Amino acid sequence: MDLFDRAQECEALFRQDAIDHATRRQLKGPGRETCIDCGSPIPEARRCAVPGVERCIACQTELEDGI
C-alpha cells in the first residue's frame, strides 16, 4: 500500500465518521412552532422540511454564519 492509498483510506474513514456523527445528531419530530432565539413563529413548511427545527431561518443563518 503506497502513500496515496493510505491517504484515500484515511479520507474515507474521516468522511464516514462525519456522516455517522451528523446522522446521530439529527433531530427528530415536528420541531418548535416558535424560534428558541427570537420567539418568531416558524412557518409550517419549514417545520415539515427540517425535522426538529428550533430556529427561524434568520436565526439559523446567523448561527451558521457566526454573526
BADRENGU-353316 format. One record per atom (N, C-alpha, C): residue number from 0; atom name; x, y, z. Coordinates in steps of 0.1 Angstrom, whole numbers. Layout:
BEGIN
(node NUM, "CA", (X, Y, Z))
...
! end
This chain:
BEGIN
(node 0, "N", (9, -12, 0))
(node 0, "CA", (0, 0, 0))
(node 0, "C", (9, 12, 0))
(node 1, "N", (7, 21, -10))
(node 1, "CA", (15, 33, -10))
(node 1, "C", (9, 45, -3))
(node 2, "N", (16, 56, -3))
(node 2, "CA", (11, 68, 5))
(node 2, "C", (-3, 73, 0))
(node 3, "N", (-5, 72, -13))
(node 3, "CA", (-18, 77, -18))
(node 3, "C", (-30, 68, -14))
(node 4, "N", (-27, 55, -14))
(node 4, "CA", (-37, 45, -9))
(node 4, "C", (-41, 48, 5))
(node 5, "N", (-31, 50, 13))
(node 5, "CA", (-33, 52, 28))
(node 5, "C", (-40, 66, 30))
(node 6, "N", (-37, 76, 22))
(node 6, "CA", (-44, 89, 23))
(node 6, "C", (-58, 87, 19))
(node 7, "N", (-61, 80, 9))
(node 7, "CA", (-75, 78, 5))
(node 7, "C", (-83, 70, 15))
(node 8, "N", (-76, 60, 21))
(node 8, "CA", (-83, 52, 31))
(node 8, "C", (-86, 61, 44))
(node 9, "N", (-77, 69, 48))
(node 9, "CA", (-79, 79, 59))
(node 9, "C", (-91, 88, 56))
(node 10, "N", (-91, 94, 44))
(node 10, "CA", (-101, 103, 40))
(node 10, "C", (-115, 96, 40))
(node 11, "N", (-116, 84, 35))
(node 11, "CA", (-128, 77, 35))
(node 11, "C", (-133, 74, 50))
(node 12, "N", (-124, 71, 59))
(node 12, "CA", (-127, 68, 73))
(node 12, "C", (-132, 81, 79))
(node 13, "N", (-125, 92, 77))
(node 13, "CA", (-130, 105, 82))
(node 13, "C", (-143, 110, 77))
(node 14, "N", (-146, 107, 64))
(node 14, "CA", (-158, 111, 58))
(node 14, "C", (-170, 103, 64))
(node 15, "N", (-168, 90, 65))
(node 15, "CA", (-178, 81, 71))
(node 15, "C", (-181, 85, 86))
(node 16, "N", (-170, 88, 93))
(node 16, "CA", (-172, 92, 107))
(node 16, "C", (-180, 105, 108))
(node 17, "N", (-177, 115, 99))
(node 17, "CA", (-185, 127, 99))
(node 17, "C", (-200, 125, 95))
(node 18, "N", (-202, 116, 86))
(node 18, "CA", (-216, 112, 82))
(node 18, "C", (-223, 106, 94))
(node 19, "N", (-216, 96, 101))
(node 19, "CA", (-222, 89, 112))
(node 19, "C", (-225, 99, 123))
(node 20, "N", (-216, 109, 126))
(node 20, "CA", (-218, 119, 136))
(node 20, "C", (-230, 128, 133))
(node 21, "N", (-231, 132, 121))
(node 21, "CA", (-242, 141, 117))
(node 21, "C", (-256, 133, 118))
(node 22, "N", (-256, 121, 114))
(node 22, "CA", (-268, 113, 115))
(node 22, "C", (-272, 111, 129))
(node 23, "N", (-263, 108, 138))
(node 23, "CA", (-267, 107, 152))
(node 23, "C", (-272, 120, 158))
(node 24, "N", (-267, 131, 154))
(node 24, "CA", (-271, 144, 159))
(node 24, "C", (-285, 149, 154))
(node 25, "N", (-289, 143, 143))
(node 25, "CA", (-301, 148, 136))
(node 25, "C", (-313, 148, 145))
(node 26, "N", (-320, 159, 146))
(node 26, "CA", (-331, 160, 154))
(node 26, "C", (-343, 153, 147))
(node 27, "N", (-353, 149, 155))
(node 27, "CA", (-365, 142, 150))
(node 27, "C", (-377, 150, 155))
(node 28, "N", (-388, 147, 149))
(node 28, "CA", (-401, 153, 153))
(node 28, "C", (-404, 165, 145))
(node 29, "N", (-416, 171, 149))
(node 29, "CA", (-421, 183, 141))
(node 29, "C", (-413, 196, 143))
(node 30, "N", (-406, 197, 154))
(node 30, "CA", (-399, 209, 157))
(node 30, "C", (-408, 219, 165))
(node 31, "N", (-402, 230, 167))
(node 31, "CA", (-409, 241, 175))
(node 31, "C", (-418, 249, 166))
(node 32, "N", (-428, 255, 172))
(node 32, "CA", (-436, 265, 165))
(node 32, "C", (-431, 279, 165))
(node 33, "N", (-422, 281, 175))
(node 33, "CA", (-416, 295, 176))
(node 33, "C", (-401, 293, 178))
(node 34, "N", (-393, 302, 174))
(node 34, "CA", (-378, 302, 174))
(node 34, "C", (-374, 303, 188))
(node 35, "N", (-364, 295, 192))
(node 35, "CA", (-358, 295, 206))
(node 35, "C", (-350, 307, 208))
(node 36, "N", (-346, 314, 198))
(node 36, "CA", (-337, 326, 200))
(node 36, "C", (-346, 339, 200))
(node 37, "N", (-354, 341, 190))
(node 37, "CA", (-361, 354, 189))
(node 37, "C", (-376, 353, 192))
(node 38, "N", (-381, 341, 192))
(node 38, "CA", (-396, 339, 195))
(node 38, "C", (-405, 341, 183))
(node 39, "N", (-399, 343, 171))
(node 39, "CA", (-408, 345, 159))
(node 39, "C", (-414, 331, 156))
(node 40, "N", (-426, 332, 150))
(node 40, "CA", (-432, 319, 145))
(node 40, "C", (-423, 312, 134))
(node 41, "N", (-423, 299, 135))
(node 41, "CA", (-416, 292, 124))
(node 41, "C", (-426, 286, 115))
(node 42, "N", (-426, 290, 102))
(node 42, "CA", (-436, 285, 93))
(node 42, "C", (-437, 270, 92))
(node 43, "N", (-449, 265, 90))
(node 43, "CA", (-452, 251, 89))
(node 43, "C", (-444, 244, 78))
(node 44, "N", (-442, 251, 67))
(node 44, "CA", (-434, 245, 56))
(node 44, "C", (-419, 242, 61))
(node 45, "N", (-414, 251, 69))
(node 45, "CA", (-400, 249, 74))
(node 45, "C", (-400, 238, 84))
(node 46, "N", (-410, 237, 93))
(node 46, "CA", (-411, 226, 103))
(node 46, "C", (-412, 213, 96))
(node 47, "N", (-419, 212, 84))
(node 47, "CA", (-420, 200, 77))
(node 47, "C", (-407, 196, 70))
(node 48, "N", (-401, 206, 65))
(node 48, "CA", (-388, 204, 57))
(node 48, "C", (-376, 201, 66))
(node 49, "N", (-376, 206, 78))
(node 49, "CA", (-365, 204, 87))
(node 49, "C", (-369, 198, 100))
(node 50, "N", (-369, 184, 101))
(node 50, "CA", (-374, 178, 113))
(node 50, "C", (-366, 183, 125))
(node 51, "N", (-374, 186, 136))
(node 51, "CA", (-367, 190, 148))
(node 51, "C", (-362, 204, 148))
(node 52, "N", (-367, 212, 138))
(node 52, "CA", (-362, 226, 137))
(node 52, "C", (-365, 234, 150))
(node 53, "N", (-355, 242, 154))
(node 53, "CA", (-357, 250, 166))
(node 53, "C", (-355, 265, 164))
(node 54, "N", (-351, 269, 152))
(node 54, "CA", (-348, 283, 149))
(node 54, "C", (-355, 287, 136))
(node 55, "N", (-358, 300, 136))
(node 55, "CA", (-363, 306, 123))
(node 55, "C", (-351, 307, 113))
(node 56, "N", (-354, 309, 101))
(node 56, "CA", (-344, 310, 91))
(node 56, "C", (-333, 320, 94))
(node 57, "N", (-338, 332, 98))
(node 57, "CA", (-328, 343, 101))
(node 57, "C", (-319, 339, 113))
(node 58, "N", (-324, 334, 123))
(node 58, "CA", (-316, 330, 135))
(node 58, "C", (-307, 318, 131))
(node 59, "N", (-312, 309, 124))
(node 59, "CA", (-303, 297, 120))
(node 59, "C", (-292, 302, 111))
(node 60, "N", (-295, 311, 102))
(node 60, "CA", (-284, 317, 93))
(node 60, "C", (-274, 324, 101))
(node 61, "N", (-278, 332, 111))
(node 61, "CA", (-268, 339, 120))
(node 61, "C", (-260, 329, 127))
(node 62, "N", (-266, 319, 132))
(node 62, "CA", (-258, 308, 140))
(node 62, "C", (-248, 302, 131))
(node 63, "N", (-252, 298, 119))
(node 63, "CA", (-243, 291, 110))
(node 63, "C", (-232, 300, 104))
(node 64, "N", (-235, 313, 103))
(node 64, "CA", (-225, 323, 98))
(node 64, "C", (-216, 328, 109))
(node 65, "N", (-220, 325, 121))
(node 65, "CA", (-212, 330, 132))
(node 65, "C", (-213, 345, 135))
(node 66, "N", (-225, 351, 131))
(node 66, "CA", (-227, 365, 132))
(node 66, "C", (-230, 369, 147))
! end
